[in-house]
Amino acid sequence: NLIENPIDKITHINILQNRASAHLEAIVHNFVQESSIKNNKDLWENKIIYLVREVVSAVDPNVREGDSMDIRNYVKLKIIPGGSMDENVFIDGVVFRKNVSHKKMMQERTKTDPRVLLLSGGIDFQRMDTKLSSMDTLIEQEDKYMEILVDKIMSLKPDIVLVGKSVARRAQELFCKYNVIVMQNMKQDLLDRISRMTGAKIISSTDHMFQQFGQECLGTCGDFTLRIIQDDPEKMDQQKTQRILKTRIARGSTYAYIQGCP
C-alpha cells in the first residue's frame, strides 16, 4: 500500500488552490477588460473575485442525495437597478422580489427564526355554480369557510406563509390579526428553492396537511427580512422624478431575504 506523507498532501492541495486562484483571476480580468466598465476596473476585479470565493466556499452540493456537481444550478444572480459597487453582496439564502398580500403585513419587516409554510395551491373559497344563492349567503359562507381554513393553518403556528396561487381577501385580513406575513402567486421554481433552503415541504392542499405531515411540513431560517429598495432615479424620466419629489413618495420594490438557513 502507498502511504502518502501528510505534508506532501498539504503541499499538493496548496499547489492546486494557487493554480485555481490564478485561473480565476485571469478569467475575471479578461471579463472586466472586455466589459463596458470604464472606471475602477481593478476594484471591480477584486470585488468579483471576492464574491466568487464566497460563493464556492458556501455552496456545497450533496452529490449522494442527487445534487449536481455544477454549483451554477444552485446560484442565482439578482440584478437590482442603482446602487454602488460596495452594495454587491453574496447572500447565503434566497432573495426574491414580491409584495406582501396585505399592506399591514409590512409593519413587521423582520422575523427571527420564523416558521415557514409553503403551499402550492391557493387559499380561497370555491363557489358552487350549480346552486342559486343570495349574495349575503355567499359572503357568509365564504367568511365562515375562511375562518375555519385559517384556524386550521394557524394551528401549525407559522410565521411566514408562501402560496403558489391566490389568497382570498378575507383570509389575508385574518392572517394580519395573527401577525403572519403572506405572499401569494409564488412561482413553483421559487417555492422549490425556498423548500431546499428552509427544509419546508411544499403542500399541495391544506386538506391533507395534518394527516400526511403535521408540524413536519414547516421549515425555518435564521432571518426573514422585507426590504423596500427605491427605484434608481437615473432610470426615471424627469417628469416622474419631479412628481415623486413633490409628493414625497418614493417608488420602489419589495425584496424578501431568507438567510441563515439550516
C-alpha positions in Angstrom: 0.0 0.0 0.0 1.1 3.5 -0.8 1.3 5.7 2.3 1.1 9.4 1.5 3.0 11.9 3.6 0.6 14.4 5.1 3.0 17.2 4.4 3.1 16.3 0.7 -0.7 16.1 0.6 -1.0 19.6 2.0 1.6 20.8 -0.5 -0.3 19.3 -3.4 -3.5 20.9 -2.2 -1.8 24.3 -1.9 -0.5 24.0 -5.4 -4.0 23.2 -6.8 -5.5 26.1 -4.9 -2.9 28.5 -6.2 -3.4 27.4 -9.8 -7.2 27.6 -9.4 -6.9 31.2 -7.9 -4.6 32.2 -10.8 -7.1 30.8 -13.3 -10.0 32.6 -11.6 -8.1 35.9 -11.6 -7.3 35.5 -15.3 -10.9 34.8 -16.2 -12.2 37.8 -14.2 -9.5 40.1 -15.6 -10.5 39.2 -19.2 -14.2 39.5 -18.4 -13.8 43.0 -16.9 -11.5 44.3 -19.6 -13.9 43.2 -22.3 -17.0 44.6 -20.5 -18.5 48.1 -20.7 -17.0 49.1 -17.3 -15.0 52.3 -17.8 -13.8 53.2 -14.3 -12.3 51.4 -11.4 -11.7 48.2 -13.3 -9.2 46.9 -10.7 -11.7 47.4 -7.9 -14.3 45.6 -9.9 -12.0 42.7 -10.5 -11.2 42.4 -6.7 -14.9 42.6 -5.9 -15.9 39.9 -8.3 -13.1 37.6 -7.2 -14.1 38.1 -3.6 -17.8 37.3 -4.3 -16.9 34.2 -6.3 -14.7 32.9 -3.5 -17.6 33.4 -1.0 -19.9 31.5 -3.3 -17.7 28.5 -3.8 -17.0 28.4 0.0 -20.7 28.4 0.9 -22.4 26.3 -1.8 -21.8 22.6 -1.0 -23.9 20.3 -3.2 -24.9 16.9 -1.7 -24.0 14.5 -4.6 -25.1 11.5 -2.6 -28.6 12.9 -2.5 -28.6 13.5 -6.2 -27.3 17.1 -6.4 -25.2 18.2 -9.4 -21.5 18.9 -9.0 -22.1 22.1 -11.1 -22.9 24.7 -8.4 -24.3 27.1 -11.1 -27.6 25.1 -10.6 -27.7 26.5 -7.0 -26.5 30.1 -7.6 -28.7 32.9 -8.9 -27.6 36.4 -9.9 -30.1 39.1 -8.9 -29.7 42.4 -10.6 -31.2 45.4 -8.8 -31.0 48.8 -10.7 -29.0 51.5 -9.0 -26.7 51.3 -6.0 -22.9 51.3 -5.8 -20.2 48.7 -6.2 -19.9 48.2 -2.4 -23.6 47.1 -2.4 -22.8 44.0 -4.4 -23.0 41.2 -1.9 -23.3 37.4 -1.6 -26.5 36.2 0.2 -26.3 32.7 1.7 -30.0 32.1 1.2 -32.8 33.2 -1.1 -33.6 36.7 -2.4 -36.7 37.4 -4.5 -38.9 40.4 -5.4 -42.5 40.0 -4.2 -45.1 42.2 -2.4 -46.9 41.0 0.7 -50.5 40.2 0.1 -51.7 42.9 2.6 -50.1 46.3 3.3 -50.5 45.8 7.1 -48.0 42.9 6.8 -45.2 45.4 6.2 -45.4 46.7 9.7 -43.0 44.0 10.9 -40.4 43.6 8.3 -38.0 41.3 10.1 -38.8 37.9 11.7 -36.1 36.0 13.5 -36.2 32.1 13.4 -39.6 32.1 11.7 -41.6 29.0 10.9 -42.2 28.8 7.2 -45.2 27.2 5.5 -45.2 26.6 1.7 -48.5 25.9 -0.2 -48.5 25.2 -3.9 -52.3 25.8 -4.2 -54.4 28.7 -3.1 -56.3 29.8 0.0 -59.7 30.7 -1.4 -63.4 29.8 -1.3 -64.6 27.5 -4.1 -68.2 28.6 -5.1 -70.6 26.1 -6.5 -72.1 27.4 -9.8 -74.9 24.8 -9.8 -76.8 26.4 -6.9 -78.5 29.7 -6.7 -77.8 31.7 -3.6 -78.1 35.2 -2.5 -75.0 37.4 -2.2 -75.4 37.7 1.6 -75.5 33.9 1.9 -72.3 33.5 -0.3 -70.4 36.1 1.7 -71.5 34.5 5.0 -70.4 31.1 3.7 -67.1 32.4 2.4 -66.3 34.2 5.7 -67.1 31.1 7.7 -65.0 28.8 5.4 -62.0 31.2 5.5 -62.2 31.4 9.4 -62.1 27.6 9.6 -59.3 27.3 7.0 -57.1 30.0 8.5 -57.6 28.5 12.0 -56.6 25.1 10.6 -53.4 26.6 9.1 -52.7 28.7 12.3 -52.8 25.5 14.4 -49.3 24.9 13.0 -48.2 28.4 14.2 -46.5 29.5 11.0 -44.9 33.0 10.8 -44.5 33.1 7.1 -47.0 31.6 4.6 -45.9 31.5 0.9 -48.7 30.5 -1.5 -48.4 29.4 -5.1 -51.8 30.7 -6.1 -54.2 33.5 -4.9 -55.2 34.2 -1.3 -58.7 35.4 -0.6 -59.0 38.9 0.9 -60.8 37.7 3.9 -58.0 35.2 4.6 -55.4 38.0 4.3 -57.3 40.0 6.9 -57.3 37.1 9.3 -53.6 36.4 8.8 -52.9 40.1 9.7 -54.6 39.5 13.1 -52.2 36.7 13.7 -49.2 38.9 12.6 -48.4 36.4 9.8 -46.6 37.5 6.6 -48.3 36.1 3.5 -47.2 36.2 -0.1 -49.3 34.9 -3.0 -48.8 33.8 -6.6 -45.3 32.4 -5.9 -43.7 30.6 -8.9 -43.1 26.9 -8.5 -39.3 27.1 -9.1 -39.1 29.8 -6.4 -41.0 27.6 -3.9 -38.6 24.8 -4.8 -35.6 26.9 -3.9 -37.1 28.1 -0.6 -38.1 24.5 0.2 -34.5 23.4 -0.4 -33.1 26.2 1.8 -35.6 26.1 4.7 -36.4 22.4 4.8 -40.2 23.1 4.4 -42.3 20.7 2.5 -44.4 22.1 -0.3 -48.0 21.2 0.5 -50.4 20.8 -2.4 -53.6 21.2 -0.3 -54.5 22.0 3.2 -57.0 19.2 3.3 -54.3 16.6 3.8 -51.8 18.8 5.6 -52.3 17.3 9.0 -52.7 13.6 8.1 -49.5 13.5 6.0 -47.1 15.9 7.6 -48.4 17.8 10.6 -45.7 20.0 12.1 -43.0 18.4 10.0 -44.2 20.3 6.9 -42.8 23.6 8.3 -39.3 24.9 7.6 -37.3 27.6 9.2 -34.4 30.1 8.7 -32.4 32.5 10.8 -34.0 35.7 9.4 -36.8 36.6 7.1 -36.5 40.3 6.1 -38.5 42.6 3.8 -36.6 45.5 2.3 -38.0 48.3 0.1 -35.4 49.2 -2.5 -36.1 52.5 -4.2 -36.1 52.8 -7.9 -32.9 54.2 -9.4 -33.6 57.9 -10.1 -31.3 57.8 -13.2 -33.7 55.3 -14.8 -36.7 57.5 -14.3 -37.7 60.4 -16.6 -37.6 63.9 -15.2 -41.3 64.3 -15.0 -41.8 61.3 -12.8 -38.9 62.4 -10.6 -40.4 65.8 -10.1 -43.8 64.3 -9.2 -42.2 62.0 -6.7 -40.3 64.8 -5.1 -43.4 67.0 -4.8 -45.5 64.2 -3.2 -42.6 63.0 -1.1 -43.3 59.4 -2.2 -40.5 57.3 -3.5 -41.4 54.3 -5.7 -39.6 51.1 -5.0 -39.9 47.3 -5.0 -40.2 44.9 -2.1 -37.5 42.3 -1.8 -37.6 39.3 0.6 -34.4 38.0 2.1 -34.3 34.5 3.5 -31.0 34.0 5.3 -29.4 31.8 8.0 -31.0 28.6 6.6 -30.1 25.2 8.3 
